[in-house]
Amino acid sequence: MKNNAYQMITVYDYVKMLDNEVKYIDNDSKEIRANVEKYLLNSRRAQTNAKLLEVLLG
């Protein structure tokens, strides 16, 4: 059995970290935050594009 060094974090602590209220745990956390921000930005863009398309077709 492989020994993995997992670190426990609560959802509340993770959200605070994403909101820049606490320092990063490690470099992986910075990468996770960047990926979450990219995902949210792409999601907002997709929603905006869908609304524009509805207006143009409607």
C-alpha positions in Angstrom: 0.0 0.0 0.0 1.4 3.4 -1.0 1.8 6.1 1.6 0.2 9.3 0.2 0.7 12.6 2.0 -2.8 14.0 1.9 -3.7 17.1 3.8 -7.2 17.6 5.2 -8.9 21.0 4.8 -12.4 22.0 5.5 -14.6 23.5 2.8 -14.8 26.7 4.8 -11.0 27.0 5.0 -10.7 26.2 1.3 -13.3 28.9 0.4 -11.4 31.4 2.6 -8.2 30.5 0.9 -9.9 31.1 -2.5 -11.0 34.5 -1.3 -7.4 35.3 -0.3 -8.3 35.5 3.4 -5.6 33.0 4.2 -2.2 32.1 2.8 -1.8 29.2 0.4 -1.0 25.8 1.8 1.4 24.9 -1.0 2.0 25.5 -4.7 -0.7 22.9 -5.6 -3.2 25.1 -3.9 -2.2 28.0 -6.1 -2.6 25.9 -9.2 -6.0 24.7 -8.0 -7.1 28.3 -7.3 -6.0 29.3 -10.8 -7.9 26.4 -12.4 -11.0 27.2 -10.4 -10.9 30.8 -11.5 -10.4 29.8 -15.1 -13.3 27.4 -14.9 -15.6 30.1 -13.4 -14.6 32.7 -16.0 -15.2 30.2 -18.8 -18.6 29.4 -17.2 -19.6 33.0 -17.1 -18.5 33.6 -20.7 -20.6 30.6 -21.8 -23.6 32.0 -20.0 -23.1 35.4 -21.5 -22.7 33.9 -25.0 -25.9 31.8 -24.6 -27.8 34.9 -23.6 -26.5 36.9 -26.5 -27.4 34.1 -28.9 -30.9 34.0 -27.5 -31.3 37.7 -28.1 -29.9 37.5 -31.6 -32.2 34.5 -32.5 -35.2 35.9 -30.6 
